[in-house]
Amino acid sequence: MTRVLICGASVAGNALAFWLRRYGCEVTVVERAPAVRNGGYAIDIRGVALEVAQRMSIADEARRRGTDTLGTTFVDGAGRRVATLPLGFGVLDPADIEIMKGDLSRLLHEAVPDGVEWIFGDTVAALRPHGRGAEAELERGGTRDFDYVVGADGIFSRVRALAFGPSERYVHHLGSNAAIFTAPNELGITRWQLIHSGAGRVASVKTDRGDREVKVTLLYGGPLPPRDRQERLRSVEAAFDGAGWVVPRLLEVMREAPDLYVAPNAQVRMPGWTRGRVALVGDAGYAPSSLTGQGTGMALAGAYLLALQIAGGTGELSGYDARMREFVEVNQRAALRPAKGFAPRTERAARMQALSIRMLPFMPFRGLIIEAMMKEARRAAGALTLPPAAPS
Ligand SMILES: Cc1cc2nc3c(=O)[nH]c(=O)nc-3n(C[C@H](O)[C@H](O)[C@H](O)COP(=O)(O)OP(=O)(O)OC[C@H]3O[C@@H](n4cnc5c(N)ncnc54)[C@H](O)[C@@H]3O)c2cc1C
């Protein structure tokens, strides 16, 4: 039986474990966190990723567990309503699924067929690739031999560092970060999202299936977030210093939030994602940036293609590189524009932005304007033709 080690149990790792197990591989997953990680904001399943979710038979359940936002209101620094749009911000099409990142990871994990070995609270300490696979040494002990080792361990992938070289070579920060956490719904909103934009920063609060809690995203310009938690908190506080609306209260809640996740808005750019029998999938190999929500779709599609390649049994993985290349490039290009214009540059620009959003419903060609805004994102999400799954 083909033995595969997957490092990381989030979207890419769980999806890969699903397919490999279905194809009869012997799968071990090692995840640094003590359990599948909760937390994160809404991500979108659209285009090719929707097709993968359907082939995994999880699309209906993902829709059921999806966010149920009815609309988005933009507010000014005093909390006054500036403009309102129907649907959650980021939903391109009613057929898309918008789901909280933590809910999707859990759903994928539950869908993985029995028989996978899960090792939580550990990681790969050393990798010794050889002609027929690689020997992996785990940090908490034990050296094991695998036919394939896959890094599904996110932007700062350990497997990538061990097999391909240091992060600095591949991670390109795009100049902004997002602090994401859960807070009590003190604003009393129901199935709604509120957004407040200021110069170089955006705060968003969104309910999620029930009105007790909200998901908060604080988006701000700046360098890569510091590794130390206290410094990280201080860097977010500094970025939102003097902000209006309810931001000071949100910063207070952030300090104690157990699920705080500070995501760098960064791309991972690599010439290829396989080296012998070691491969990368998801953000570890081709993160497009957290502003697009597309990282999840790429991870689902990548896991599907990599599993097919491994199950093909030739020991040759370069077909995965070839199939993914254009999809990755199109998506990474599409992510660059939102990365530049993630927030208005000045307070005046913030007011102009609010005005144009307010005017949108009255513009004669509003359908065309919205369609043009969404065209590139939609094209990127669909820029891959999936081969059929292998018989299981
Ligand atoms: C907690 C969390 C919240 C997120 N929230 C959002 C969001 O709101 N919006 C958005 O667009 N994207 C978010 N992302 C990123 C999003 O999940 C990815 O862009 C996309 O889904 C691809 O997923 P991935 O599985 O490749 O990487 P990730 O989701 O980053 O998962 C990597 C996994 O590997 C584990 N890991 C990391 N290092 C090691 C190691 N050395 N050894 C073992 N395991 C390791 C991590 O704990 C994690 O479980 C979030 C990621 C996480 C982990």
The ligand as an SDF file (V2000), in Angstrom:
LIG
                    3D

 53 58  0  0  0  0  0  0  0  0999 V2000
   -6.8570   29.3860   11.8790 C   0  0  0  0  0  0  0  0  0  0  0  0
   -6.8810   29.8070   10.4350 C   0  0  0  0  0  0  0  0  0  0  0  0
   -7.7880   30.7960   10.0270 C   0  0  0  0  0  0  0  0  0  0  0  0
   -7.8160   31.2090    8.6780 C   0  0  0  0  0  0  0  0  0  0  0  0
   -8.7000   32.1750    8.3160 N   0  0  0  0  0  0  0  0  0  0  0  0
   -8.7830   32.5600    7.0350 C   0  0  0  0  0  0  0  0  0  0  0  0
   -9.7160   33.5430    6.6120 C   0  0  0  0  0  0  0  0  0  0  0  0
  -10.4720   34.0520    7.4080 O   0  0  0  0  0  0  0  0  0  0  0  0
   -9.7640   33.9250    5.3060 N   0  0  0  0  0  0  0  0  0  0  0  0
   -8.9290   33.3690    4.3780 C   0  0  0  0  0  0  0  0  0  0  0  0
   -8.9970   33.7160    3.2040 O   0  0  0  0  0  0  0  0  0  0  0  0
   -8.0160   32.4310    4.7560 N   0  0  0  0  0  0  0  0  0  0  0  0
   -7.9330   32.0240    6.0470 C   0  0  0  0  0  0  0  0  0  0  0  0
   -7.0190   31.0870    6.4250 N   0  0  0  0  0  0  0  0  0  0  0  0
   -6.1510   30.5500    5.3880 C   0  0  0  0  0  0  0  0  0  0  0  0
   -6.9160   29.5500    4.5470 C   0  0  0  0  0  0  0  0  0  0  0  0
   -7.3070   28.4760    5.3600 O   0  0  0  0  0  0  0  0  0  0  0  0
   -6.0100   29.0990    3.4480 C   0  0  0  0  0  0  0  0  0  0  0  0
   -5.7110   30.1720    2.5820 O   0  0  0  0  0  0  0  0  0  0  0  0
   -6.5990   28.0620    2.5250 C   0  0  0  0  0  0  0  0  0  0  0  0
   -7.7550   27.4770    2.9940 O   0  0  0  0  0  0  0  0  0  0  0  0
   -5.5700   27.0000    2.2300 C   0  0  0  0  0  0  0  0  0  0  0  0
   -5.4690   26.1890    3.3640 O   0  0  0  0  0  0  0  0  0  0  0  0
   -4.1980   25.3470    3.7280 P   0  0  0  0  0  0  0  0  0  0  0  0
   -4.7460   24.0960    4.3250 O   0  0  0  0  0  0  0  0  0  0  0  0
   -3.2830   25.2390    2.5790 O   0  0  0  0  0  0  0  0  0  0  0  0
   -3.4340   26.2330    4.8020 O   0  0  0  0  0  0  0  0  0  0  0  0
   -3.8730   26.6920    6.2670 P   0  0  0  0  0  0  0  0  0  0  0  0
   -5.3340   26.8290    6.3700 O   0  0  0  0  0  0  0  0  0  0  0  0
   -3.0160   27.8260    6.6380 O   0  0  0  0  0  0  0  0  0  0  0  0
   -3.4920   25.4230    7.1710 O   0  0  0  0  0  0  0  0  0  0  0  0
   -2.2070   25.0160    7.5000 C   0  0  0  0  0  0  0  0  0  0  0  0
   -2.3270   23.9770    8.6130 C   0  0  0  0  0  0  0  0  0  0  0  0
   -1.0170   23.4650    8.8940 O   0  0  0  0  0  0  0  0  0  0  0  0
   -0.7760   23.5370   10.2790 C   0  0  0  0  0  0  0  0  0  0  0  0
    0.6530   23.7370   10.4460 N   0  0  0  0  0  0  0  0  0  0  0  0
    1.3600   24.8700   10.2670 C   0  0  0  0  0  0  0  0  0  0  0  0
    2.6740   24.6320   10.4810 N   0  0  0  0  0  0  0  0  0  0  0  0
    2.7760   23.3290   10.8090 C   0  0  0  0  0  0  0  0  0  0  0  0
    3.8640   22.4860   11.1240 C   0  0  0  0  0  0  0  0  0  0  0  0
    5.1300   22.9380   11.1620 N   0  0  0  0  0  0  0  0  0  0  0  0
    3.6220   21.1780   11.3870 N   0  0  0  0  0  0  0  0  0  0  0  0
    2.3490   20.6730   11.3640 C   0  0  0  0  0  0  0  0  0  0  0  0
    1.2830   21.4310   11.0660 N   0  0  0  0  0  0  0  0  0  0  0  0
    1.4970   22.7390   10.7850 C   0  0  0  0  0  0  0  0  0  0  0  0
   -1.6090   24.7030   10.7720 C   0  0  0  0  0  0  0  0  0  0  0  0
   -1.8930   24.6080   12.1620 O   0  0  0  0  0  0  0  0  0  0  0  0
   -2.8690   24.5530    9.9140 C   0  0  0  0  0  0  0  0  0  0  0  0
   -3.7730   23.6490   10.4920 O   0  0  0  0  0  0  0  0  0  0  0  0
   -6.9340   30.6430    7.7410 C   0  0  0  0  0  0  0  0  0  0  0  0
   -6.0270   29.6540    8.1560 C   0  0  0  0  0  0  0  0  0  0  0  0
   -5.9880   29.2220    9.4830 C   0  0  0  0  0  0  0  0  0  0  0  0
   -5.0030   28.1690    9.9130 C   0  0  0  0  0  0  0  0  0  0  0  0
  1  2  1  0
  2  3  1  0
  2 52  2  0
  3  4  2  0
  4  5  1  0
  4 50  1  0
  5  6  2  0
  6  7  1  0
  6 13  1  0
  7  8  2  0
  7  9  1  0
  9 10  1  0
 10 11  2  0
 10 12  1  0
 12 13  2  0
 13 14  1  0
 14 15  1  0
 14 50  1  0
 15 16  1  0
 16 17  1  0
 16 18  1  0
 18 19  1  0
 18 20  1  0
 20 21  1  0
 20 22  1  0
 22 23  1  0
 23 24  1  0
 24 25  2  0
 24 26  1  0
 24 27  1  0
 27 28  1  0
 28 29  2  0
 28 30  1  0
 28 31  1  0
 31 32  1  0
 32 33  1  0
 33 34  1  0
 33 48  1  0
 34 35  1  0
 35 36  1  0
 35 46  1  0
 36 37  1  0
 36 45  1  0
 37 38  2  0
 38 39  1  0
 39 40  1  0
 39 45  2  0
 40 41  1  0
 40 42  2  0
 42 43  1  0
 43 44  2  0
 44 45  1  0
 46 47  1  0
 46 48  1  0
 48 49  1  0
 50 51  2  0
 51 52  1  0
 52 53  1  0
M  END
$$$$
